[in-house]
Amino acid sequence: MKPALVGLAGCLALLWTAAPAHAALTLCNRTSYILYAATSAIRSPGSDTTGWTRIAPGECQVARKEELTAETYLVHARSSIAHSGPSRAWGGAYPACVKDADFAIRQAETQPYCTAEDTFALPFAALDNRGKRNWTMNFDEKPLLSMSEAQLAGVKRLLHDIGYRIDRIDGKPDKATGAALADYRKRMPAGADNAELFRTLEKDARKKIAPAGYTVCNDTGEALLVALGQVETGASLAKSPVSRGWWTVPPGACARAVTTPLHAESVYVLAQKKNGATLVGGAQKFCITPVAFEIRGAQNCTARALTEAGFAATQTKGLSGYVAHISPAGLVN
């Protein structure tokens, strides 16, 4: 019996079209959201899961270049954290392990035992590529949009996210959207194309939106390793310092290091380059190790065969969500 596709917060539709031989799995976005997609190839008894492929509205991107010869393929997509309102997801009933940052996970068993640091399971949908070695799939929402309508609706949604007054998120042109877009383009280089428009809109919207939890955005040109420090409180904790790391945040990407609402006055962040150089640090001391860690207590690091490092404070009092932006010059306040 063929598994049914289940949309978690939208509709997932499949469409096969002729695709170049080198583009085995192409994903097309006919929604008003910027999407980030992950795919998994199941070759019993193991799996090969990769993400995230960024797909702007009205755009197609190659998610897997190899010909589709595995037994089963799974797909999951989620909306960009730049968008206001509830997050959206397109998936199904099959769990697979992922990370918030770009990733490639190979597992010897198909069961998603997400035991590695910063991995967690998301529900994927089974892809019925009908035995074809090349396949193109569309992500859709209701009401259905054409590719050109999705592009316009996506611009409307992002303009709304950064504060412009947009009455309807749809694929129809209107004067208010035209005026807002003309005003926004004044801050962009002359001749910037649609791809650059979406990248800039998403970047600006990220600065406006703070999803629940703690998110780190890497605005530099190289990958960063990020660790967080918190002072947890509660009846049984009595102000217990805890440090966790490392999250790998690729250039231009964001990672949600804490996914639950914040309740602390401050969260402390440490960011290092791949060569070990510290880009963001501060006066608050926590213990760290060179490999993935979760360490309770910030005292006597050296005596515990740990390393002491200074973390920078970010003020989160009264906030359920916070986005820390890291530029080449350090933490952006």
C-alpha positions in Angstrom: 0.0 0.0 0.0 1.5 3.3 -1.0 1.9 5.8 1.9 -0.3 8.9 1.6 1.3 12.4 1.6 0.3 14.5 4.6 0.7 18.3 4.6 1.6 19.5 8.2 0.7 23.1 7.5 0.2 23.2 3.8 -0.2 21.1 0.7 2.5 19.1 -1.0 1.9 18.3 -4.7 4.0 16.3 -7.0 4.5 17.0 -10.7 6.9 15.4 -13.1 8.4 17.4 -15.9 11.4 16.9 -18.2 14.5 17.8 -16.2 18.2 18.0 -17.2 20.1 14.7 -16.9 22.3 16.3 -14.2 19.3 17.5 -12.1 17.9 14.3 -10.7 15.6 15.9 -8.1 14.4 19.4 -8.6 12.2 21.2 -6.1 9.9 24.1 -7.2 8.3 26.6 -4.8 4.8 27.7 -5.8 4.1 29.2 -2.3 4.4 32.7 -0.9 7.1 31.6 1.6 10.9 31.2 1.2 11.3 27.5 1.8 14.2 25.4 3.1 14.0 21.8 2.0 15.7 18.5 3.2 15.7 15.2 1.4 16.5 11.7 2.5 17.5 8.7 0.3 16.6 5.3 1.9 18.9 2.4 0.9 18.2 -0.4 3.3 19.3 -0.6 6.0 20.7 2.9 5.9 19.7 6.5 4.9 21.4 9.6 3.6 19.7 12.8 4.6 20.8 16.3 3.5 19.6 19.9 3.9 18.9 22.7 3.6 18.1 23.7 0.0 16.8 27.3 -0.1 14.0 27.9 -2.6 12.6 31.4 -3.1 8.9 31.7 -4.2 8.5 31.1 -7.9 11.9 29.4 -8.1 13.2 25.8 -8.7 16.4 24.4 -7.2 18.3 21.1 -7.6 18.1 19.2 -4.3 19.9 16.0 -5.4 22.2 15.8 -8.3 22.6 12.0 -8.4 20.1 9.9 -10.4 17.2 8.6 -8.2 18.1 4.9 -7.7 17.4 4.5 -4.0 14.5 2.4 -2.8 12.6 5.4 -1.3 13.1 9.2 -1.2 11.7 11.4 1.6 11.1 15.2 1.5 10.5 17.9 4.1 10.3 21.7 3.8 9.8 24.5 6.3 9.3 28.2 5.9 12.1 30.7 6.6 12.4 32.0 10.1 12.2 35.5 8.5 8.5 35.2 8.1 6.1 36.5 10.7 3.3 34.4 12.2 3.3 30.7 12.7 6.0 28.7 10.9 4.8 26.5 8.0 6.0 22.9 7.2 5.4 20.5 4.3 6.0 16.9 5.2 4.4 13.6 6.1 4.5 10.7 8.5 8.1 9.4 8.2 10.6 10.8 10.7 14.2 11.6 9.7 17.1 13.2 11.6 18.1 16.8 10.7 20.0 19.8 12.0 19.1 23.4 12.0 22.2 24.4 10.1 23.1 22.9 6.7 23.9 19.2 7.2 24.6 15.8 5.7 23.7 12.8 7.9 24.4 9.2 7.0 22.9 6.5 9.3 23.4 2.8 9.2 19.8 2.2 10.2 16.7 3.7 8.7 15.2 4.3 12.2 15.9 7.9 13.1 17.9 7.6 16.3 18.9 11.3 16.6 21.5 10.9 19.3 24.2 13.2 17.8 24.5 16.7 19.2 22.1 19.2 17.8 20.1 16.6 15.7 16.4 16.1 16.0 13.6 14.4 14.0 11.2 16.0 11.6 8.4 14.3 9.7 9.1 13.7 6.0 6.8 12.8 3.2 7.5 9.8 0.9 8.2 10.9 -2.7 6.6 8.8 -5.4 8.9 9.3 -8.4 7.3 6.4 -10.2 10.6 4.8 -10.9 11.9 7.8 -12.7 15.6 8.7 -12.3 14.8 12.4 -12.8 11.9 14.1 -11.1 10.6 17.6 -10.4 8.3 18.3 -7.5 6.2 21.3 -6.6 5.5 22.7 -3.1 2.0 24.3 -3.1 -0.3 26.2 -0.8 -4.0 27.0 -1.0 -5.2 28.7 -3.0 -2.9 27.3 -5.7 -0.5 29.7 -7.3 1.4 29.7 -10.6 5.1 30.2 -10.5 4.8 33.9 -11.4 2.0 34.4 -8.9 4.1 32.7 -6.2 6.9 35.1 -6.9 4.7 38.2 -6.5 3.0 36.8 -3.4 6.4 36.0 -1.9 7.5 39.6 -2.4 4.2 40.8 -0.8 4.7 38.5 2.2 8.3 39.7 2.8 7.4 43.4 2.4 4.7 42.8 5.0 7.2 41.0 7.3 9.5 44.1 7.3 6.7 46.5 8.0 5.1 47.7 4.8 1.3 47.8 4.7 0.2 45.0 2.4 -3.5 44.2 2.5 -3.5 40.8 0.8 -0.9 38.2 0.3 -1.8 36.9 -3.2 -0.4 36.8 -6.7 -2.3 39.8 -8.0 -0.5 43.2 -8.6 -1.8 46.2 -6.9 -0.8 49.9 -6.4 0.2 49.5 -2.7 2.6 46.7 -3.4 4.0 48.5 -6.4 4.7 51.6 -4.3 6.2 49.6 -1.4 8.5 47.6 -3.8 9.6 50.8 -5.5 10.4 52.4 -2.2 12.3 49.3 -1.0 14.4 49.0 -4.2 15.8 52.5 -3.5 18.0 50.9 -0.8 19.3 48.2 -3.2 22.0 48.5 -5.9 20.7 49.5 -9.3 20.0 46.6 -11.6 19.7 44.1 -8.7 17.8 41.0 -10.0 14.9 39.1 -8.4 17.3 36.6 -6.6 19.1 39.5 -4.9 15.7 41.1 -4.1 14.6 38.0 -2.2 17.9 37.6 -0.4 17.9 41.2 0.8 14.2 41.1 1.8 14.8 37.9 3.8 17.8 39.3 5.5 15.9 42.4 6.5 12.9 40.4 7.7 15.2 38.2 9.8 16.2 41.4 11.7 12.5 42.2 12.4 11.3 38.7 13.4 12.4 36.9 16.5 11.0 33.4 16.7 10.6 31.7 20.1 13.9 30.5 21.5 17.4 31.7 20.6 18.5 31.9 17.0 22.0 32.7 15.8 22.5 34.2 12.3 25.9 34.2 10.6 26.3 37.4 8.5 29.9 36.7 7.8 31.5 35.0 4.8 32.7 31.9 6.6 31.3 29.1 8.7 31.2 29.7 12.5 31.1 27.4 15.5 28.7 28.7 18.2 28.2 27.9 21.8 25.6 29.2 24.3 25.7 29.8 28.1 22.7 30.1 30.3 22.0 30.3 34.0 19.0 28.1 34.5 16.8 28.7 37.5 14.0 26.7 39.2 13.1 25.0 42.4 15.7 22.3 41.9 18.3 24.3 40.0 19.2 27.3 42.2 20.9 29.3 39.4 22.8 26.5 37.7 25.1 27.6 34.9 25.1 25.4 31.8 27.0 25.7 28.5 26.2 23.9 25.3 27.9 23.7 21.9 28.8 23.5 19.1 26.4 24.6 16.5 27.9 25.0 13.0 26.3 28.0 11.3 27.2 28.3 7.6 27.7 31.8 6.1 24.4 33.5 5.5 22.5 31.0 7.5 20.7 30.9 10.8 20.5 28.2 13.5 17.9 27.9 16.3 20.0 26.9 19.2 17.1 27.1 21.7 13.7 26.1 20.4 11.6 26.9 23.5 10.5 30.3 24.7 13.2 32.2 26.7 12.7 33.0 30.4 16.2 34.3 31.3 17.4 37.9 31.6 20.5 37.1 29.5 21.8 34.4 27.2 25.5 34.3 26.6 27.1 33.5 23.2 30.5 32.4 22.0 31.4 32.3 18.3 34.6 31.0 16.9 36.0 30.6 13.4 36.9 27.1 12.1 40.6 27.9 12.9 39.7 28.5 16.6 39.9 32.3 16.5 37.2 33.9 18.7 34.9 36.3 16.8 32.4 36.9 19.6 33.2 36.5 23.3 32.9 38.4 26.6 33.4 38.6 30.3 31.0 35.8 31.4 32.9 32.6 32.0 31.7 29.2 31.1 33.4 25.8 30.5 33.8 24.4 27.0 35.5 21.5 25.2 36.7 21.2 21.6 34.0 18.7 20.7 30.2 18.8 21.2 29.3 19.4 24.8 26.8 20.1 27.5 28.4 21.1 30.7 26.7 22.0 34.0 28.6 24.4 36.3 31.0 27.1 35.3 33.5 26.7 38.2 36.9 24.9 38.2 37.0 24.3 34.4 40.7 23.5 34.3 40.4 21.1 37.3 37.6 19.3 35.5 39.8 18.9 32.4 37.7 21.5 30.6 38.6 24.9 29.0 37.3 28.2 30.4 36.1 30.7 27.8 34.4 34.1 28.0 30.9 34.5 26.5 29.2 37.7 25.4 25.9 38.7 27.0 22.7 39.3 25.0 19.8 40.8 26.9 16.7 38.7 26.6 14.7 39.9 29.6 11.0 39.9 28.8 11.6 38.3 25.4 10.3 34.9 24.4 12.6 34.9 21.3 15.9 36.5 20.3 18.0 36.6 17.1 21.7 37.2 17.5 23.4 38.5 14.3 27.1 38.0 14.0 28.9 40.2 11.5 32.6 40.1 10.5 33.1 42.8 13.2 31.4 40.7 15.9 28.0 40.7 17.6 25.5 43.1 16.1 23.7 45.0 18.9 
